[in-house]
Amino acid sequence: MIGFLCRGGFEGVVSGELARAGAREDRSLARAGLAVAEVAEGIARPDPAFASQSLPSIERVEGESVAALARGVIAATREKLDASEGAWVQHVLVTEAEGSRSLASRAGLLGRTLDGLLKEGLRRASKRRVSWETLAPGDAAHVFQVALTRRDEVFCSFAKREPLASGFLEPSLAPLGRWPVAACREAPSSAFRKVEEAYVLLGREPKENESVCDLGAAPGGWSFSALRRGARVTAVDRAELLPPVRGHERLSHLKKDAFSWEPEERLDWLLCDAIAAPEKTISLLDRWLERDWCRRFVVNVKFKGNESYGAVEKLRAVLSRRGVVRARVKQLGSDKNEVTCLGHRSS
């Protein structure tokens, strides 16, 4: 059984994604911010776009007190902890569902209680525990997760990071699968946080002198993210850009339509955070991939309400049709009612 954490209100969307992937959801274990499913042998492990984190080999533990919950978690994971090798990280958390914050202090107490039990009864394993911030997103490690869903109930998982069909490793090292992005006062807009988070998931970011196209660039948040890494940026948008992007020596601003503009040569990066209907953005990405105009891409797809979430499957179909194996579609921590598609070609 695998658990999938998501934002509150998106449980049904994740359930639909799991069903389409061939997984059988266990509705008896469904909780606010958590879906649990069984994946039959021979079926690729699902990577739902609206799930932020996975909990492989998930187990449910009940207990009237924090001490009882902690003992139950240790009993459920002791064998795996003892047999594991290498570094592991630990997260004791609550889900992103509405009302879960009321459990945050209890989760903190549970974490401290677990720490004591681990140091007392599993000293060898405890010595291999590291802080997740010290590891790179692509590092191999085990992830120990304990999600408090009620005062008397947790779901726990201790699992080694394994590659998905796309090659990306799961579960994430970050708590809830959310990689934090530092604020930056110089950025023209807070939208830069989305592409910064996407770089972390992709395991790659623009480098000095690489060529970047930012479609629908205004006011310039995504262009800013590439420029501050030394890349050369072509921003395509009829609207004005804001400082410090506007007038930058490595920026070329083309006041043209982002959806019809065509590059003269293959670029290192396609960035797109344009405000448009999902079908229009997906068609744009399809055309760029078909004509091999970029090596890597980060493209944001925006929704109105929930009536267009089926566009995620159309997006996946484009990636499959164009042979892009190393790609993901994810609702990032900085995304609102949208998903971000990120990936790169084999060459």
N, C-alpha and C positions, 0 to 999 in steps of 0.2 A: 504494500500500500504506500502511496505517495501523497503527501499533503502539499497544497499550494496556497500560499498566502496572497491576499489581494486587498485592495481598498474596499471598505464597506460599501455595499450597493452594487458591486461588480461580481458578486458570487455567482449569480445566474449566468453572466457572460462567460465566466471561466468554466462553468459547468457545460455550457454549449460547446466551448472549444475542446474540452476533454472528450465529450461524446463524439465529436467529429474526428478526433485523433484516434478513436477506437478504445479509449479507456472507459472503464465502468465505474461511475461515481458511487460511493457509499453514502447515500443521503442521511443515514442514521448518524454519521459522523460530521455532517456539515455544520459549520458554526459561522457566526458573523466574521467575515474576513478570512475564512478558511474553507477550502474544498478538499475532499479526500477521495482518491480514486485508486482502483486496482488496474494495473497495466499488465496484460497477458504477455507471456513469453513470445518473443518474435515480433512484438510491436514496439516501435521506437518510442522512447520516453517523451511524453508531450512537453512542449515549452509554450504554455498559453501566453498570449500577448499581454493579457490583463492580470497575470500572476507575477508578483514581484520576486518570489522566492519559492524554492521547493524544499520539502522535508522528506527525503527518501526513507523507506522502512519506518514510517511513522507509527508511534504507539501512544495509546491513550492511558492516562494515569489519573486516578481519583484519590482524594484525601481530604479529610475534614480540616486539617491544619497544614500550615506551611511545612512543618517538620515531616508530616506524613507524605505530603506531595514530594518533598525532596528525597525521602527514602524510597518512594515508589519509582522516581526517575532513575535513581542509582541502580535499583534492582533491574529495571528494564534495559539499562544500557551498560551495566558493569562488564559483561562478557566482551562486548565490542570495544569498550574503552581499554580493557586489559590487553586485548589481542592486537590492538592497533599499533602502528609504527609511524614515526614521524610527528610533525607538528599538528596541533589541532586548535581550533578557536571555539569559544563558547558565547552563546547569546541566550539570555533569559529575557523574554519580551512579551508584549501584548500585541494583538493584531491591530490593524489600521481601521477597524470597524468603529462606528459611532458608539460612545459609551465605554470603550475599552480603557481609556485613560484612567478611569476610576480604579483600575486594577494595577496601575503602574507601580504604586508603592509596595503592593503585595509581591509583584514580580521582582522588585529590587530586593526585598527580604528573602524571597525564594532563592535568588541568585547567591546571596551571601551564605545562606544555609547550605546550598549545594557546594559552594567553595569549601566550607568546613568539612563536609563529608568526603569530598574528593581528596583533600589533603590528608585526612585521617585514614581513609580506607583504600585509596588508590594513589599512593604516593608516586609510584613509577610513572603512571600516566599523567599525573598532575605536573610533573617536571617538563613534559613535552607541550604543555599548554602555552600558547603565545597570544599576544594581542593581535587582532585582525588588522589593525592599522599598520603593523610591521611587515605585512605580506603584500605582494603585488597581486592584482586581480587574476593573473594567470598561474599563480603558484598552486602546486598540488598540496592538499592538506585535508584533514577531516574537519567537519563542521558539526558541532554539538549545539542543537537548538532545543529550547524549551519554551513553548508558547502557552501562556496562561489565558485560557478562554473563559473560565469562571473561577470563582474563589476556591472551588473544590475540584477543579479539573485542569489538567495540562495535557498538551500533546508534545511528545519529545521525539527527537531524531538524532542519531549519531551516524554520520555517513561520510565516506570518502568522496571527494569531488571527482566526478566522472564526466567524460565528454558526451554532449548531446550529438545527434546526427549532424548538426551544424559545426561541430568541433569546439563549441564554447563549453566551458566547465560549469557544472551545477552540483550542489547548491552554491550560491554566491557566498563570498567571504564576509560581505557587509551585512549588518543586522537588518532584517526584513528585506534584504536584497537591494537596499537603497544606499548608493554611494553618495556621500555628502559632497557638495560643491561649495567652495568658499565664496562669500560675497565679494564683489569687486565694484567699487564706486566709479571706476572709470568706464565701465561697460555702458553702452548706449541704452541698453534695456536688460531686464532680468531674464529675457529669453535666452541669453547666452548660457544660462545654467543647463538648459536641455542638451545643447551640443557638447558641453563640457562633460556631462554625465555619459553621453553616448560614446565619447572618446574612451572613457574608462571601460565600458562594456566591450567595445571593439578591440581594446588592447593596442590601439594605435591612434596617433594624433598627427595633425599636419606638422611637417618639419620645415626647417629653413629652406627657402627657395622652391618649395613645392608649389604647384599651381592649383589654385582653389577657385571654384565658381560658387557664388552664393546667390541663388535664385530667390527673388522676393526678399531682398536683403534688408530693406528699411525696417527699423531705424539703424540697424547695423550690428546687432548683438552677435550674430554668428560670424560675420566678417571680422569683428573685433577678436574673437577667439582664435582665428587663424592668423591674423596679423601679428598678434602678440607672441606668436611662435615663430615668426620670421617668414611666413609663407607669402606668396604673391597672390592677391585676391582680385577677381573680377566680380563686382557686385552688379547684379542686374535687377533694377527696380525703377519704375518711373517716379517714385517718391524720393524725397531728399533723405540723405543719411545725416546722422548726428555726429558731433565730435566725440572721441578723437578719431573716429573712422573717416569722416569727411575730410578730404584733402590729404590723406595719408600717402606717403611716397610710394608705397607698394600696393596701392589700391587703384583700380580702374573702375569708375562708376559709369555703367551704360544705362541710360534712361530708356529702356526698351521693355517689351513684354517678356516676363520671365518664362512663360510657357511656350513661346514660339522661338525664342533666341536659340541659336545653334553655335557651338564652339568651332573654331577653325582647326583645332588639334585636340588630341586626347589629353585630358586633364588628370591630375592626381586625385582630386577630390570634387565631388558634387555635394553641396550643402543646400538644403531647401527647407525653409520654414514659412512658406507662402500661405496666406489665408485663401483657401479654395475648397471646393467640394472634394470629398475623398476620391471620387472617380477621376477627377481632373489631375490630382496629384499623382495618383497611381499610373495614369496614362503617361504623364511626364517621365516618371521613373522607368517605365517600360520602354519608352523611346530611347532614353539615354543608355539603357542596358543593351537594347537591341543593336544600337549603332556603336556600342563600345566607346562611349565618349568619356568614361571616367574609370579610374582604378578602384576608388573607394567612394562610399556615399553615406550620408546621414540625411534622411528625408522624413519630415514630420507630416503626419496625416491627421487632419482635424475632423471632428464629428459634431453634428448638431443633434442633441438628444441621444437616444440609443438606437434610433431606427436604421442607422447606417453602419453598425458594427460588423455587418456581414462583409464590408469592404476589406476587413482584415484577411479573409480567405482569398479575395481577389488579389490582394497584395502578395500573399504567399504564392499564389499561382504564377504571378509574374516572375518572382524569384526563381521558382522551379523551372518555368519555361525558358528563362534566360540562362539557366545553368549556374546560378549563384548559390553555391553550397554554403559558404561561410557567411551567414546573414542571420539576423534576429529581428523580430518585431516585438517591441516592448512598450508598455506604458511606464515611462520613467517617473522617478520621484518628482521631477520638475514639470512633467506633463500634466495638463488638465484633462479635458475630455478629448484626448488625442493619443496617438501612439507614435513611436519613432522607429523607423526602419533603418538599420545600419548594417553594413557589410562591405566586403571587398571581393574583387575578382581574383582568380587564381594567379593572374599575371598582370 
